Amino acid sequence: MRRHLAAGLVAAVLVAQVVAQQQEPFEPEGYRTDNYRAPVPATLGGARVLSTSEAEAIWHAKSGAFIDVLPRAPKPKNLPAVTVWREAPRKNIPGSIWLPDTGYGTLPPAMDDYFQRGLARASHGDKTALLVIYCLADCWMSWNAAKRAHAYGYSNIAWYPDGTDGWERAKLPTAEAQPEPRPEQ
């Protein structure tokens, strides 16, 4: 009986370890296309992963362009005409360029073009310029956007996975943001 109990406990521990390993976020081959607010991997091939202190050092030195990719909720199409629509305010890292909705796994051609033009503007056309891409903590949007920027040929990508959540936890300044004008979809 004890032997069976011990064997059962060992098996349970091994199964728990395998399940825990499977639950850890891994770096997928392509882009994440669903469940965008979930734990993200610790790595991103082709990009440097930044801590808050590293992002802050780049920001203070003004040595990189910060790009916020947080999505912006569209105005619902079925609102009554008398309804007043107010966009939700966004505070991001001061000096950032906000390119909303560019972190989805699949981008329509107009949004893909919008993202490429935004990156070109942020980098001043220099594909070796440092681009710091972020969103919120546990947001695959920034992971996708940083991966996509690398695929476009940008060679100095830094991904800041803690985003404005980490920035605000560190009591660093934020500024009210407005998105770059984007194409109608």
Summary of the structure (lengths in Angstrom):
residues: 185
radius of gyration: 20.1
end to end distance: 66.7
largest distance: 73.8
contacts: 509
relative contact order: 0.21
helix: 36%
strand: 14%
